[in-house]
């Protein structure tokens, strides 16, 4: 008869703590994401143990009963979290992010969130999009997919076969599945886009199958004495702690055996404490505080990530350790409420005694309907309909010369032509510009790519590999300019150049003399590409950003204002090397009028995610300032401060 082991709840407590500290950005826990793998191992072990025990006692497996129990155990708390997150998002997110959140909620409700992340191209530390408040549901999706398929396989193997033969077959199947999953993980890993290997059910099934194999081993008579005791537990704990400290979700070795090693280490702990629950390590894991946290760990995991994404320095006014304390306390409080008011009543059948028939099922169905209604209603505006935006008034745009000539013959005239180059921020501006008769525009910015292409970078403090295709930007820019033949090429680079990159033996960033020399060469190359057909070049300053925070509320390097200032100063110095060709337009002063990051300008939300601009921000704030300046540059107007307020011409060095 399977019995409860409090030490397993202790392991749950350690696993969820690792995940919390990792998501909080606490130093020294760079591998805390592996706490999820410990959960996978536990799930595979417990589910398989329960299935084998039921077959031993009754000679059959009631699959319907198993799945009903899983629904009662997991779905009610998930429904509550989804409803609360969507409601909060309706008031805290911009319309674009809210639309993505609604889709994420549908995926989470259908336990398909991991494939949703894969199809979105989401990296676990992606910086090109704000992490979804529901991104953490990817692991729940993998577990539920396992719960759907694995019992069918176990029941199919056990039917009609002798117990010993069936268990041998199950063990062989687990071993084969682990090998295939690990090989797929290694084969599908791409340094620039690890999401497929990280989120895939097939690539992460290895941890669940390692847990299942551990259960089969322990179920065989007499095996417990070989795997129990303090030695395997201590070895597993030491290996797990080392991996949680040293690992990185971007490191190649993690996908070439590292995830397998983490799961095996967790399995050592599981089998060790179950095989000898009286050992010293097992008793330590069974300490009441750890058991308490382990029992509510599902709720802690459910609630912590939405709370972390919504409770920021910008929304709370807190920073550093007070902010971390609020986040952790909030996650624990919500988990306790969820455990006592939602999870326990459903699991213990209290609702069934309150309602005459089908109590838990009826309430779960009603809760699911409420969540569906909540997601649907979130499409409605949170307040009264916004006023119709005032039309953007742009002065008449004069015709520009069709091409630049050196002779005196008059050139045919046509509308000014403008090409936008740069990264995703430039793409956002060029795409969201309002209709502007009299000016032709083309958006050739490359999303996810800047002009700095050194491969090793730090994104939000984590080592990452630059996208390999970004090295092609000079050729792609030149081809675009040749094809478009613009009068003005607009260059906006707002993030990739501000990150730390490995250069001359160590990580460096803008503002350091050696690295500034590298960036200067890159900017010269960018200007040459942008001016291939003799176009004027407009360099837009980078705007202050606020993408993410460390656990203490401080900013990562790429969001620090001093780096933005250093980059903008470098732009002006480089522009001075190209007099008469390059003009610097101070976008930062327009969207950050108070000299610091702001998400709103004159009450209008201009940033969607701390970096990219909203359609309204582009159309009502940026366009009225930018388009007249581009028109003046296209016809060769005065490029000085008097002629173009907000512009700064390139100057000769004094």
C-alpha positions as CSV (number, residue, x, y, z in Angstrom):
1,X,0.0,0.0,0.0
2,X,1.4,3.4,-1.0
3,X,1.9,5.7,1.9
4,X,2.6,9.4,2.3
5,X,6.3,10.5,2.7
6,X,6.6,13.9,4.2
7,X,10.2,14.2,3.0
8,X,8.8,14.4,-0.6
9,X,7.0,17.6,0.4
10,X,10.3,18.8,1.8
11,X,11.8,18.3,-1.6
12,X,8.9,20.2,-3.2
13,X,9.6,23.0,-0.8
14,X,13.3,23.2,-1.9
15,X,12.3,23.0,-5.6
16,X,9.7,25.8,-5.4
17,X,12.2,27.9,-3.4
18,X,14.8,27.5,-6.2
19,X,12.3,28.6,-8.8
20,X,11.3,31.6,-6.7
21,X,14.9,32.7,-6.1
22,X,15.7,32.2,-9.8
23,X,12.8,34.3,-11.0
24,X,13.6,36.9,-8.4
25,X,17.1,37.2,-9.9
26,X,18.9,36.4,-6.6
27,X,22.6,35.9,-7.2
28,X,24.0,32.4,-6.9
29,X,20.8,30.6,-8.0
30,X,21.3,30.9,-11.8
31,X,20.2,27.2,-12.1
32,X,17.1,27.6,-10.0
33,X,14.9,26.9,-13.0
34,X,15.9,23.3,-12.5
35,X,13.5,23.2,-9.6
36,X,10.9,22.5,-12.3
37,X,12.8,19.3,-13.2
38,X,12.6,18.2,-9.6
39,X,8.8,18.7,-9.8
40,X,8.8,16.6,-13.0
41,X,10.7,13.8,-11.3
42,X,8.3,13.9,-8.4
43,X,5.3,13.8,-10.6
44,X,6.5,10.9,-12.7
45,X,7.4,9.0,-9.5
46,X,4.2,9.6,-7.6
47,X,1.8,9.0,-10.5
48,X,3.5,5.8,-11.5
49,X,3.7,4.6,-7.9
50,X,-0.1,5.2,-7.5
51,X,-0.9,3.4,-10.7
52,X,1.3,0.4,-9.8
53,X,-0.2,0.2,-6.3
54,X,-3.7,0.3,-7.6
55,X,-3.0,-2.5,-10.0
56,X,-1.4,-4.6,-7.3
57,X,-4.4,-4.1,-4.9
58,X,-7.2,-4.4,-7.4
59,X,-5.8,-6.1,-10.5
60,X,-6.9,-3.1,-12.6
61,X,-6.5,0.6,-13.1
62,X,-9.5,2.9,-13.1
63,X,-8.4,5.5,-15.6
64,X,-11.6,7.6,-15.2
65,X,-11.0,7.8,-11.4
66,X,-7.4,8.7,-12.0
67,X,-8.2,11.6,-14.3
68,X,-11.0,12.9,-12.1
69,X,-8.6,13.0,-9.2
70,X,-6.1,14.9,-11.3
71,X,-8.8,17.4,-12.3
72,X,-9.9,18.0,-8.7
73,X,-6.3,18.3,-7.6
74,X,-5.0,20.8,-10.2
75,X,-7.7,22.5,-12.1
76,X,-9.6,24.6,-9.5
77,X,-6.6,26.5,-8.3
78,X,-5.5,27.1,-11.9
79,X,-8.9,28.5,-12.8
80,X,-8.7,30.9,-9.9
81,X,-5.2,32.1,-10.9
82,X,-6.2,32.5,-14.6
83,X,-9.2,34.5,-13.8
84,X,-7.3,36.8,-11.4
85,X,-4.4,37.3,-13.8
86,X,-6.7,38.2,-16.8
87,X,-8.6,40.7,-14.6
88,X,-5.4,42.3,-13.4
89,X,-4.0,42.4,-16.9
90,X,-7.1,44.2,-18.1
91,X,-6.1,47.2,-15.9
92,X,-2.3,46.9,-15.9
93,X,-1.4,45.9,-19.5
94,X,-1.7,47.8,-22.7
95,X,-4.1,46.5,-25.4
96,X,-1.5,44.6,-27.3
97,X,-0.1,42.8,-24.3
98,X,-3.6,42.1,-23.0
99,X,-4.5,40.5,-26.4
100,X,-1.5,38.2,-26.0
101,X,-2.4,37.4,-22.4
102,X,-5.9,36.3,-23.5
103,X,-4.4,33.9,-26.0
104,X,-2.0,32.7,-23.3
105,X,-4.9,32.1,-21.0
106,X,-6.7,29.9,-23.5
107,X,-3.5,27.9,-24.0
108,X,-3.1,27.5,-20.2
109,X,-6.7,26.4,-19.8
110,X,-6.1,23.8,-22.5
111,X,-2.8,22.7,-21.0
112,X,-1.0,23.6,-24.2
113,X,1.0,26.6,-22.9
114,X,4.4,25.1,-23.7
115,X,3.5,24.7,-27.4
116,X,2.1,28.2,-27.4
117,X,5.5,29.5,-26.1
118,X,7.3,27.5,-28.8
119,X,5.1,28.8,-31.6
120,X,5.6,32.3,-30.3
121,X,9.3,31.8,-30.4
122,X,9.6,32.6,-26.7
123,X,13.0,32.2,-25.1
124,X,13.0,31.7,-21.3
125,X,14.9,34.9,-20.9
126,X,13.8,36.5,-24.1
127,X,14.2,40.3,-24.3
128,X,12.4,41.0,-27.5
129,X,9.0,40.6,-25.8
130,X,7.7,41.1,-22.3
131,X,7.4,37.8,-20.5
132,X,3.7,36.7,-20.3
133,X,2.2,36.7,-16.8
134,X,1.2,33.1,-17.7
135,X,4.5,31.9,-19.1
136,X,5.1,29.7,-16.1
137,X,2.1,27.5,-17.1
138,X,4.3,25.8,-19.7
139,X,5.5,23.2,-17.0
140,X,1.9,22.5,-15.9
141,X,1.0,21.8,-19.6
142,X,3.8,19.2,-19.9
143,X,2.7,17.5,-16.7
144,X,-0.9,17.3,-17.8
145,X,0.0,16.0,-21.2
146,X,2.0,13.3,-19.4
147,X,-0.9,12.5,-17.0
148,X,-3.1,12.0,-20.1
149,X,-0.8,9.6,-22.0
150,X,1.3,7.8,-19.4
151,X,-1.6,6.0,-17.5
152,X,-2.9,4.7,-20.8
153,X,0.6,3.2,-21.5
154,X,0.9,1.8,-18.0
155,X,-2.6,0.2,-18.1
156,X,-1.9,-1.2,-21.5
157,X,1.3,-2.9,-20.5
158,X,-0.1,-4.3,-17.2
159,X,-3.2,-5.8,-18.9
160,X,-2.7,-9.5,-19.7
161,X,1.0,-9.7,-18.6
162,X,2.5,-11.1,-15.4
163,X,3.4,-8.4,-13.0
164,X,7.1,-9.0,-13.1
165,X,7.2,-9.1,-16.9
166,X,5.0,-6.0,-17.1
167,X,7.4,-4.1,-14.8
168,X,10.4,-5.1,-16.8
169,X,8.7,-3.9,-19.9
170,X,7.8,-0.6,-18.3
171,X,11.4,-0.1,-17.1
172,X,12.7,-0.8,-20.6
173,X,10.2,1.6,-22.0
174,X,11.2,4.3,-19.6
175,X,14.9,3.8,-20.4
176,X,14.2,4.0,-24.1
177,X,12.0,7.1,-23.6
178,X,14.7,8.8,-21.5
179,X,17.3,8.2,-24.1
180,X,15.1,9.4,-27.0
181,X,14.0,12.5,-25.1
182,X,17.6,13.4,-24.1
183,X,18.8,13.0,-27.7
184,X,16.0,15.1,-29.0
185,X,16.8,17.8,-26.5
186,X,20.4,17.9,-27.7
187,X,19.4,17.8,-31.4
188,X,16.8,20.5,-31.2
189,X,18.8,23.0,-29.1
190,X,19.8,26.2,-30.8
191,X,21.9,28.7,-28.9
192,X,20.1,31.7,-30.4
193,X,16.6,30.1,-29.9
194,X,16.6,27.5,-27.1
195,X,12.8,27.7,-26.6
196,X,12.1,24.5,-28.7
197,X,14.4,22.4,-26.5
198,X,13.4,24.1,-23.3
199,X,9.6,24.0,-23.6
200,X,9.0,20.9,-25.7
201,X,7.0,18.0,-24.2
202,X,9.3,15.5,-26.0
203,X,12.5,17.1,-24.8
204,X,11.4,17.5,-21.2
205,X,9.7,14.1,-20.8
206,X,13.0,12.7,-19.7
207,X,12.6,14.0,-16.2
208,X,9.1,12.6,-15.9
209,X,10.2,9.2,-17.2
210,X,13.2,9.2,-14.8
211,X,10.7,9.6,-12.0
212,X,8.5,6.9,-13.5
213,X,11.5,4.5,-13.8
214,X,12.4,5.2,-10.1
215,X,8.9,4.2,-9.1
216,X,9.1,0.9,-11.1
217,X,12.5,0.1,-9.5
218,X,11.1,0.7,-6.0
219,X,8.0,-1.3,-6.7
220,X,10.0,-4.4,-7.4
221,X,10.4,-6.5,-4.3
222,X,13.5,-5.9,-2.3
223,X,14.8,-3.0,-4.3
224,X,14.3,-0.3,-1.7
225,X,17.2,-1.5,0.4
226,X,19.6,-0.8,-2.5
227,X,18.5,2.8,-3.2
228,X,17.5,3.9,0.3
229,X,19.6,5.5,3.0
230,X,21.6,8.7,3.6
231,X,24.3,8.2,0.9
232,X,22.1,8.5,-2.2
233,X,20.1,11.3,-0.6
234,X,23.2,13.3,0.2
235,X,24.7,12.7,-3.2
236,X,21.5,13.8,-4.9
237,X,21.2,16.9,-2.7
238,X,24.8,17.9,-3.4
239,X,24.5,17.4,-7.1
240,X,21.2,19.3,-7.2
241,X,22.6,22.2,-5.2
242,X,25.6,22.4,-7.4
243,X,23.5,22.4,-10.5
244,X,21.1,25.0,-9.1
245,X,24.1,27.2,-8.4
246,X,26.1,26.7,-11.6
247,X,23.6,26.0,-14.4
248,X,22.3,28.5,-17.0
249,X,19.3,27.9,-19.2
250,X,21.4,29.2,-22.2
251,X,24.3,26.9,-21.7
252,X,24.8,24.3,-24.4
253,X,25.8,21.6,-21.9
254,X,22.4,21.9,-20.1
255,X,20.8,20.5,-23.2
256,X,23.5,18.0,-23.9
257,X,23.0,16.0,-20.7
258,X,22.6,18.7,-18.1
259,X,18.9,18.4,-17.8
260,X,19.2,14.6,-17.6
261,X,21.8,14.9,-14.8
262,X,19.5,17.3,-12.9
263,X,16.6,14.8,-13.1
264,X,18.8,11.9,-12.1
265,X,20.1,13.9,-9.1
266,X,16.5,14.6,-8.0
267,X,15.6,10.9,-8.5
268,X,18.4,9.9,-6.1
269,X,16.8,12.1,-3.4
270,X,13.3,10.7,-4.1
271,X,14.3,7.1,-4.1
272,X,16.6,7.6,-1.1
273,X,14.0,9.1,1.2
274,X,11.3,6.6,0.1
275,X,13.6,3.6,0.4
276,X,14.7,4.7,3.9
277,X,12.3,7.3,5.4
278,X,14.1,7.0,8.8
279,X,17.5,8.2,7.5
280,X,18.9,11.5,8.7
281,X,18.5,13.3,5.4
282,X,15.0,12.1,5.1
283,X,14.1,13.4,8.6
284,X,15.7,16.8,7.7
285,X,13.5,17.0,4.6
286,X,10.5,16.1,6.7
287,X,10.9,19.1,9.1
288,X,7.5,20.8,9.6
289,X,8.4,24.2,7.9
290,X,9.6,22.4,4.8
291,X,6.5,20.1,4.7
292,X,4.2,23.1,5.1
293,X,5.8,24.9,2.2
294,X,5.8,21.7,0.1
295,X,2.1,21.2,0.7
296,X,1.3,24.7,-0.7
297,X,4.0,24.6,-3.3
298,X,1.5,24.2,-6.2
299,X,-0.2,27.4,-5.2
300,X,3.1,29.2,-4.6
301,X,4.2,28.2,-8.1
302,X,0.8,29.2,-9.7
303,X,0.7,32.7,-8.1
304,X,4.3,33.8,-7.9
305,X,4.9,34.6,-11.6
306,X,1.9,36.8,-12.3
307,X,2.7,38.6,-9.0
308,X,6.4,39.0,-10.1
309,X,5.4,40.5,-13.5
310,X,2.7,42.8,-12.1
311,X,4.5,44.0,-8.9
312,X,7.4,46.0,-10.2
313,X,9.2,49.2,-9.1
314,X,7.0,51.1,-11.6
315,X,3.7,49.8,-10.2
316,X,4.6,49.6,-6.5
317,X,7.2,52.4,-6.0
318,X,9.3,49.8,-4.1
319,X,12.8,48.5,-5.0
320,X,15.4,46.1,-3.9
321,X,14.7,43.9,-0.9
322,X,11.4,45.6,0.0
323,X,10.1,44.7,-3.4
324,X,11.3,41.2,-3.2
325,X,9.7,40.8,0.3
326,X,6.4,42.0,-1.1
327,X,6.5,39.6,-4.0
328,X,7.4,36.6,-1.8
329,X,4.9,37.5,0.9
330,X,2.2,38.0,-1.7
331,X,2.9,34.6,-3.4
332,X,2.8,32.8,0.0
333,X,-0.4,34.6,1.1
334,X,-2.2,33.8,-2.2
335,X,-1.0,30.2,-2.0
336,X,-2.3,29.8,1.5
337,X,-5.7,31.2,0.6
338,X,-5.8,29.0,-2.5
339,X,-4.8,25.9,-0.5
340,X,-7.4,26.3,2.3
341,X,-10.3,27.8,0.4
342,X,-10.0,26.1,-3.0
343,X,-7.7,23.1,-3.2
344,X,-8.5,21.4,0.1
345,X,-12.3,21.8,-0.1
346,X,-12.4,20.3,-3.5
347,X,-9.9,17.5,-2.8
348,X,-11.6,16.4,0.5
349,X,-15.1,16.4,-1.0
350,X,-16.4,19.1,1.2
351,X,-18.3,20.5,-1.7
352,X,-19.8,17.1,-2.4
353,X,-21.3,17.1,1.1
354,X,-22.6,20.7,0.7
355,X,-24.1,20.0,-2.7
356,X,-26.3,17.0,-3.1
357,X,-24.8,15.5,-6.3
358,X,-21.7,16.0,-8.4
359,X,-20.5,18.8,-6.0
360,X,-16.8,19.1,-7.1
361,X,-17.6,18.5,-10.7
362,X,-20.4,21.1,-10.7
363,X,-18.3,23.7,-9.0
364,X,-15.3,23.0,-11.2
365,X,-17.5,23.3,-14.3
366,X,-19.0,26.5,-13.0
367,X,-15.5,27.9,-12.3
368,X,-14.3,27.0,-15.7
369,X,-17.3,28.8,-17.2
370,X,-16.5,31.8,-15.1
371,X,-12.9,31.8,-16.4
372,X,-14.2,31.6,-19.9
373,X,-16.5,34.5,-19.3
374,X,-13.7,36.5,-17.7
375,X,-11.4,35.9,-20.7
376,X,-14.1,36.9,-23.0
377,X,-15.1,40.0,-21.1
378,X,-11.4,41.1,-21.0
379,X,-11.8,42.1,-24.6
380,X,-14.0,45.0,-23.4
381,X,-12.3,48.2,-22.5
382,X,-11.6,48.8,-18.8
383,X,-13.1,52.2,-18.9
384,X,-15.2,54.4,-21.1
385,X,-14.4,54.3,-24.8
386,X,-11.3,56.4,-25.5
387,X,-11.8,59.7,-27.3
388,X,-11.1,59.7,-31.0
389,X,-7.5,60.6,-31.4
390,X,-6.9,64.0,-32.8
391,X,-5.6,63.9,-36.3
392,X,-1.9,64.3,-36.7
393,X,-1.3,67.6,-38.4
394,X,1.7,67.4,-40.7
395,X,2.8,70.4,-42.8
396,X,2.6,69.9,-46.6
397,X,5.6,67.9,-47.6
398,X,7.4,69.3,-50.7
399,X,8.7,67.1,-53.4
400,X,12.3,66.0,-53.3
401,X,14.7,65.5,-56.1
402,X,14.4,62.1,-57.7
403,X,18.1,61.5,-57.3
404,X,21.2,63.4,-56.4
405,X,23.1,64.9,-59.3
406,X,26.3,66.7,-59.7
407,X,25.3,68.6,-62.8
408,X,23.1,71.7,-63.2
409,X,20.3,70.1,-65.0
410,X,17.0,70.1,-63.0
411,X,16.0,66.7,-61.8
412,X,12.4,65.3,-62.0
413,X,10.5,65.6,-58.8
414,X,8.7,63.0,-56.8
415,X,7.5,62.5,-53.2
416,X,10.2,62.2,-50.5
417,X,11.3,58.7,-49.8
418,X,12.3,57.5,-46.3
419,X,13.7,54.1,-45.3
420,X,13.7,53.0,-41.6
421,X,16.7,50.9,-40.6
422,X,17.7,49.5,-37.2
423,X,16.1,47.0,-34.7
424,X,12.6,46.2,-33.5
425,X,12.1,49.7,-32.0
426,X,12.8,51.3,-35.4
427,X,10.4,48.7,-36.9
428,X,7.7,49.7,-34.4
429,X,8.0,53.4,-35.3
430,X,8.1,52.8,-39.0
431,X,5.1,50.4,-38.9
432,X,2.9,52.5,-36.7
433,X,3.3,55.8,-38.5
434,X,0.0,57.3,-39.5
435,X,-0.9,57.8,-43.2
436,X,1.2,60.7,-44.4
437,X,0.4,61.7,-48.0
438,X,3.3,63.3,-49.8
439,X,5.9,60.9,-48.2
440,X,6.8,57.4,-49.2
441,X,8.2,55.2,-46.4
442,X,9.7,51.7,-46.2
443,X,10.4,49.7,-43.0
444,X,13.6,47.7,-43.4
445,X,14.5,47.3,-39.8
446,X,15.6,43.8,-38.7
447,X,13.8,42.7,-35.5
448,X,16.1,41.2,-32.9
449,X,19.3,42.6,-34.5
450,X,21.4,45.6,-33.9
451,X,24.7,46.5,-35.5
452,X,26.9,45.0,-32.7
453,X,27.3,41.4,-33.6
454,X,29.8,40.0,-31.1
455,X,28.4,36.6,-30.3
456,X,28.6,36.4,-26.5
457,X,26.2,38.8,-24.7
458,X,24.5,39.3,-21.4
459,X,20.7,39.7,-21.5
460,X,19.2,40.6,-18.1
461,X,22.4,39.4,-16.5
462,X,22.3,36.0,-18.2
463,X,24.8,34.7,-20.8
464,X,23.2,34.5,-24.2
465,X,24.3,34.0,-27.8
466,X,23.6,36.7,-30.4
467,X,21.3,35.6,-33.2
468,X,23.7,34.3,-36.0
469,X,21.7,35.9,-38.8
470,X,22.3,39.4,-37.4
471,X,25.8,39.4,-38.9
472,X,24.2,39.9,-42.3
473,X,22.8,43.3,-41.4
474,X,25.4,45.4,-43.5
475,X,24.5,43.5,-46.6
476,X,20.7,43.6,-46.0
477,X,20.8,47.3,-45.2
478,X,22.7,48.1,-48.4
479,X,20.4,46.0,-50.5
480,X,17.4,47.7,-48.9
481,X,18.8,51.2,-49.6
482,X,19.7,50.3,-53.2
483,X,16.2,49.0,-53.8
484,X,14.4,51.9,-52.0
485,X,16.6,54.7,-53.2
486,X,15.6,56.9,-50.2
487,X,16.2,60.5,-49.7
488,X,16.5,59.9,-46.0
489,X,17.6,56.8,-44.1
490,X,16.5,56.7,-40.5
491,X,18.6,54.6,-38.1
492,X,17.4,53.8,-34.6
493,X,19.3,51.3,-32.4
494,X,17.8,51.1,-28.9
495,X,19.0,48.0,-27.0
496,X,21.4,45.5,-28.5
497,X,24.2,48.1,-28.4
498,X,23.6,48.7,-24.7
499,X,24.1,45.1,-23.6
500,X,27.4,43.7,-22.3
501,X,29.3,41.8,-24.9
502,X,32.4,39.7,-24.6
503,X,35.2,41.8,-26.2
504,X,39.0,41.5,-25.8
505,X,38.8,38.9,-23.2
506,X,35.9,40.1,-21.0
507,X,32.4,41.6,-21.0
508,X,32.4,45.3,-21.9
509,X,29.7,47.8,-22.6
510,X,29.1,51.3,-24.1
511,X,31.0,53.9,-22.2
512,X,34.2,51.9,-21.9
513,X,36.9,53.2,-24.2
514,X,37.9,50.0,-25.9
515,X,34.3,48.9,-26.6
516,X,33.4,52.4,-27.7
517,X,36.0,52.1,-30.5
518,X,34.3,48.9,-31.7
519,X,30.9,50.6,-31.6
520,X,32.3,53.6,-33.5
521,X,33.5,51.3,-36.3
522,X,30.0,49.7,-36.4
523,X,28.3,53.1,-36.6
524,X,30.6,54.2,-39.4
525,X,29.7,51.0,-41.3
526,X,26.0,51.6,-40.6
527,X,26.1,55.2,-41.9
528,X,27.9,54.0,-45.1
529,X,25.3,51.4,-45.7
530,X,22.4,53.8,-45.0
531,X,23.9,56.4,-47.4
532,X,24.7,54.0,-50.2
533,X,22.6,56.0,-52.7
534,X,23.6,59.4,-51.3
535,X,20.7,59.6,-48.8
536,X,20.8,61.9,-45.9
537,X,21.1,59.9,-42.6
538,X,19.0,60.6,-39.5
539,X,20.3,59.1,-36.4
540,X,17.6,58.9,-33.7
541,X,18.8,58.9,-30.1
542,X,18.0,55.8,-28.0
543,X,15.2,56.4,-25.4
544,X,15.4,55.4,-21.8
545,X,13.9,51.9,-21.2
546,X,12.6,49.9,-18.3
547,X,12.3,46.2,-19.5
548,X,13.0,44.2,-16.3
549,X,14.3,44.5,-12.8
550,X,16.6,42.5,-10.6
551,X,15.3,41.1,-7.4
552,X,16.2,44.3,-5.5
553,X,14.4,46.5,-8.1
554,X,17.5,47.8,-9.7
555,X,17.9,47.8,-13.5
556,X,19.9,45.5,-15.6
557,X,22.8,47.1,-17.5
558,X,21.0,47.5,-20.8
559,X,18.2,49.6,-19.1
560,X,20.5,51.9,-17.1
561,X,20.1,55.6,-18.0
562,X,23.9,56.1,-17.9
563,X,24.4,53.6,-20.7
564,X,21.7,55.3,-22.8
565,X,23.4,58.6,-22.2
566,X,26.8,57.1,-23.2
567,X,25.3,55.7,-26.4
568,X,23.6,58.9,-27.4
569,X,26.9,60.8,-26.8
570,X,28.7,58.3,-29.0
571,X,26.0,58.9,-31.7
572,X,26.7,62.6,-31.7
573,X,30.5,62.1,-31.8
574,X,30.2,59.8,-34.8
575,X,27.8,62.1,-36.5
576,X,30.4,64.8,-36.3
577,X,32.7,62.6,-38.4
578,X,30.1,62.9,-41.3
579,X,29.3,66.6,-41.6
580,X,26.6,67.5,-44.0
581,X,25.4,63.9,-44.3
582,X,24.3,62.9,-40.8
583,X,21.8,64.6,-38.4
584,X,21.0,63.5,-34.9
585,X,17.3,63.7,-33.9
586,X,16.7,63.6,-30.2
587,X,13.9,61.0,-29.8
588,X,14.8,60.5,-26.2
589,X,13.9,64.1,-25.4
590,X,10.5,63.6,-27.0
591,X,9.4,60.4,-25.3
592,X,11.2,61.0,-22.0
593,X,10.6,64.8,-21.6
594,X,11.5,64.7,-17.9
595,X,14.9,63.2,-18.5
596,X,13.9,59.7,-17.2
597,X,12.0,56.7,-18.4
598,X,8.2,57.1,-18.5
599,X,5.5,54.9,-20.0
600,X,3.2,57.9,-20.5
601,X,3.6,61.3,-22.2
602,X,0.9,63.9,-21.4
603,X,-1.3,61.1,-20.1
604,X,-0.9,58.9,-23.2
605,X,0.7,55.5,-22.9
606,X,3.6,55.5,-25.3
607,X,5.4,52.3,-24.3
608,X,3.9,48.8,-24.5
609,X,6.5,46.9,-22.6
610,X,9.1,49.3,-21.3
611,X,10.9,49.4,-24.7
612,X,8.7,49.3,-27.8
613,X,6.2,52.1,-28.6
614,X,2.5,51.8,-28.8
615,X,0.6,52.7,-32.0
616,X,-1.0,55.7,-30.2
617,X,2.4,56.8,-28.9
618,X,3.9,56.7,-32.4
619,X,0.9,58.4,-34.1
620,X,0.2,61.1,-31.5
621,X,3.6,61.9,-30.0
622,X,6.4,60.7,-32.3
623,X,4.9,61.3,-35.7
624,X,4.1,65.1,-35.3
625,X,7.7,65.6,-34.2
626,X,9.4,63.3,-36.6
627,X,7.7,63.5,-40.0
628,X,8.3,67.3,-40.5
629,X,12.0,66.8,-39.7
630,X,12.3,64.0,-42.2
631,X,10.6,66.0,-44.8
632,X,13.0,68.9,-44.3
633,X,16.0,66.6,-44.5
634,X,14.6,65.0,-47.7
635,X,14.6,68.4,-49.5
636,X,17.9,69.5,-48.0
637,X,16.5,72.0,-45.5
638,X,18.4,73.5,-42.6
639,X,19.7,70.7,-40.4
640,X,20.7,72.9,-37.5
641,X,18.9,73.5,-34.2
642,X,17.2,76.6,-35.5
643,X,15.8,75.0,-38.6
644,X,14.9,71.7,-37.0
645,X,14.1,72.1,-33.3
646,X,15.1,68.9,-31.5
647,X,17.8,68.1,-34.1
648,X,21.5,68.2,-33.7
649,X,23.8,68.3,-36.7
650,X,27.0,66.5,-37.1
651,X,29.9,68.8,-36.2
652,X,33.6,68.8,-37.0
653,X,35.8,67.9,-34.1
654,X,37.3,71.1,-32.6
